Amino acid sequence: MTDSLIALENVGFTYRTLAGMLKVNKFQALKSISFDVLPGETLGVIGSNGSGKSTLLKILARIYRPDSGSIVFNARKISILSLALGFDPRLSGVDNAVFSSMLLGASYKEATKLVDGIIEFSELGEFAVQPVRTYSSGMRARLGFSVALNMHTDVLLIDEALAVGDASFRAKSERAIVERVTSSQTVVLVSHSEAQINRLCNRAIWIEKGQIVLQGDPAHVTKKYRESMK
């Protein structure tokens, strides 16, 4: 579709791992994936563990490059809610917030304007000026989450597994996600929750064993997915 922000056609991706001096193991995580991400929509992606959902998000975020098919990106900035994208343990939380924002497409000037909001949302307080190597895993996760959430982006990619921190922070992060999803922001949301997909998404895709089983109306897609689990 000419007005799509991202268009995938027959996209495939294979993991390759060394299994010895002369042997390479291959696992095809995605097979012939085709769909469009349209401006302003919230596209839900559902499927069982190991179905290829997280790999698909990394493809959309341009972290992985597909080894077959094609992708057309008409979106200038795409952000993924990542726990620690590009964090340098030697640098402070503030410096990492700036650096990670730039990795997600912000200019240096834009990143420095965003940093106060990032640190405030992450609730790092005085630890913001300390090296990230001194952070707990929860603190690093909150910082990574806050970086992506505060980015001004064309497409926001969300993995539900990124609910981090204590109960108070999780509730705040969930409210912030819902606020972004229900705005004019274009979102791709990976979730195991049928209720969440039905409540927040305009369209849904069901992926299983690296292939699209069904896409369309969220209520119909999640119903078929639920029936397959029985």
N, C-alpha and C positions, 0 to 999 in steps of 0.2 A: 504493500500500500504506500502511495507516494507521500502521505501525510504522517506516516509512522515515525516515531522517534528511534526505534530499533526494529530492524527486520531480519529475521533468521530464516534461512532456506536450506533444508537438508543438512543441518549442522551435526557433526559428529566429533567426539573427543575420546581419545584412548590414553589411559595411563600406562606408562612403561617403566618397569623397575628391573634393575639388574638382579639376576638370580645366580650369578657365577661369572667366571671369566668370559664365557662365550654365549651365555644364555640371557635372554630378556623376556620377562613375563609381561604379557599385555592384558589389559582389562578395558573393554569398551564401555565407558560410562554413559555416553550419549550416542544415540543412533538416529539420524535423519530427523532432527528436530526443526520444525518450521512453525513460526508464528510471528505476529507483529505486536509491538508495544505502542499503544496509541496515546496521544497527548491528553493529559488530565485523567486517565483511567487508573484504577487500582486493579492490577492483574494478580490473582491468587494462584499459587502453585502448590498442589497437594500431591502426596504420594507416600509410600511406606519408607522406612529407613533403608538407605542404600539405593534408592530409586534413581538418583542422579540430580536431585534438587539443588544441593549445595554446589555441585560442579557447574550446573547451569547458571547459578548466580555469579560464579567466578568468571564464566564466559561473558556474561552480560557486563560485568565490571571491567572487562579487558585484562583481568589478571591471568587467565588462561587464553590461549589462542586455539581455536578449533583446528583439527587436522583434516576435516572434510566439510564441504558445504561452504556457505558464505554468510556474512553478517554485514548489514549496512547500518552505520551509526549516523543518525541525523541529530542526535543529542550531543551538545557540546560538553556538558558536565554530567557525569554519572557517579553517584556515591553509594558505597556499600557500608552498611552498619557492621564494622569490623572491630574486633576486640583489641587489636594492637597493630594496625596497619603501619608498617615501616617504622616502628618505634626503635629508637637507639637508646639502649639502657644507660649510656653514659650521659645523655642529655637530660635536662629537666623536663617536667611535665609541660611547662609553658613552651619550651623549644620544640618538643615533640608535637605539641598541638599545632604549632605553626608549620612544621615540616610535613606532618601528615595531611593537613589541609591543602598544602601545595601538591602533594601526591594525588589528591582527589580533584585537582584541577583549579584550585584557587591561585591567584597571583600572590606574590609576597605581600603586597599592600593589602589585598583582600584578607589574607590569612591573619595578618596582625590586627586587623579590625575585628575579626571573629574570635580572637583568643580569649578575651575577657568573658564572653558569653559561654565559651567552651569550659573554661575553668570553673565558672560559677555553677553551671549545670552539673559538672562532674563531682562537685562537693569535695574537692581535694584540699581546699583551704591552704594552710601553710606548706603542705607537701608539694604544692604546684611548682615550687622553685627547687625541689630536691631531685636528684637523678632518678630516672624511672627504675633503675636496678634496685632501688630501695623500696619499691612499691610491692604491695601484695598483689596477687592475681586479680582480686576484686577491684583494686584501685586502677590497675592497668586496663581492665575491662571497662570500667566507668569512663575513663579518659577516651578510649577508642570509640565507645558508643557516643560520647558527647561530641567528638570531632565530626563524625558523619552526620549526626542529627542537626548540628548547627550550620552545616554547609548549605549554601544556596545552589541548588542543583536542578538539572532538568529531569533526571530520573533518580529516584531513591530506591535502593534495593535493601530489603529487610528480611533477615532470617529470624524466625521466632526464637531460635535457640539463644539469642542474645539478651535474654532477660537476666540482668546481672545485679550484683550488690545485695544489700539487705532488703527487707520487705518494703520499707519506705521508698528506697531508690527505685525498686522494681515497679512500684505503683506509679511513681513519677514518670519513669521511662515509658510505661505503657500508655499513660495519658498523652504524653508527647507524641508517641507514634500514632495514636488514634487521631490526634489533632492534625498531623501531617496527612494521614490517609484520607481524611474527610474534607481536606481542602482541595484546591485545584492542582496540587502536586501529583505528578505521575509517579506511581509506586508499583513495584513488583514485590509481592509479599509471599514468602515461603512459610507454610504453616501446616501443622498436623491437625489443627482444630477446624472441623467442619463449620462450627458455629461462627468462628472468627472469619472464615472465608465468606460465608453467607452474609454476615453483617457488614463487612467492610469492602468487599470486592464487587466490581462491575462485571467481571469475567473471570473464569477459572480454567486452569489447565491441570489435568491429572497425568502425572508421569509415573511410569512403572518400568523397571529394568531398562532405564535409559531411553524409553520411547514414550511419545504422547499417546495415551490411551483414548482421551476424550478432552475436548475443550468447548467452552460455551457458557451458558447460564450457570452461575455458581450453584444454585439449588439442585439443578439436574446433575451437574458433574459430581458434587459431593454425595448425592444420593446413590449414584452408580458406584462411586468409590466405597461407600459404606457397605453396599450390598456385596461387593467383591471381597470384603474382609470377613464375611460370615462363613 
